Amino acid sequence: MAGGLYRVEPARAHDAQAARLADEVRAGLTARPRWLPSKYFYDDRGGRLFDAITRLPEYYQTRTEERILAAVAGEVVAHVRPVELVELGSGSGRKTRLLLAAMAAAGRLERCLLLDVNAHALQESTRALASEFPGLSVHGVEGDFLDDLTGLGPGGSRLAVFLAGTIGNIHPADVPGFLGRCAAQLEPGDGFLVGLDLVKDVRRLEAAYDDAAGVTAEFNRNILHVLNDRLGADFDPGAFEHVAFYDAAHAWIEMRLRASRAQRVRVPGAGLDLAFAPGDEIRTEISCKYTRESFETLLAGTGLGLDRWYTDPEALFALALLGRRATPRGGNR
Ligand code: AVJ
């Protein structure tokens, strides 16, 4: 029970975060097509709904990734030899333990740094990890992986991980820039383990985002609850229908909310007064599906190279172990 040290701090002041939310919502809901950043799914209720998704029969991603990770954590740690684990978008942090245990077994575990948008989830997981791993120093940074990476500080003997296929939420055109910024927080020899959902049968993909129990639908509508809570909006989430489909040309799942009737919505915190016609849609998420080839293409010039590619027997999901190269050729801004 002898707990290690832990602390949580915001990457930027809370009023700056609130201003960013208002700006992003204003930009997204006045754009055509309308859209919202998917990081706003994850308030406490959204985090619980996502945890419920991970246990659905249709949502193969989490259990498959966990199986791969359990099999390869030791090899990843032996390859990178890290003293510090950094997790981007850590959420409830379950898979973090597998990696920390492998680092502890190698006798090199010192620090763990978690970056997540949900401060409560960070409080919970940092406290739990500090008590489970004696002597471990755990640091939580409340922020998002697109804007707050520099809050992670410099690398060195660092293994960074970005699991669950969350990189799929980033538009492929923005992935090389994102990877370059990740590389900038790493030193040569450091590792970056990335979870990727793979291209597969369309029915299997679509079922994973439109489950029979309706949990994903409720998760999707939760983003409207978040705008109600944080911006004083008066969305009626029940007046929006869950839409999820695979766009083969882009190789991504797209989730939308579709107005089921005409309605007016006020979003005072973003200064908006919106009119929706029946059938009007808001895009709430893209979740890109990769192949080894399509992902490797995005690595060029990022300062990261593919060291290992791990997958399950059915090739549903992959873990790509990237290594920080000594000579990046630009692309890290
Ligand atoms: C947590 C971003 C990996 O894209 O599959 C689950 C989120 N959205 N069901 C994903 C999600 C709908 C999930 N990630």
Residues whose N, C-alpha, C, O or C-beta is under 5 A from the ligand:
A	BS01	AVJ	A164 G165 T166 N169 A208 S287
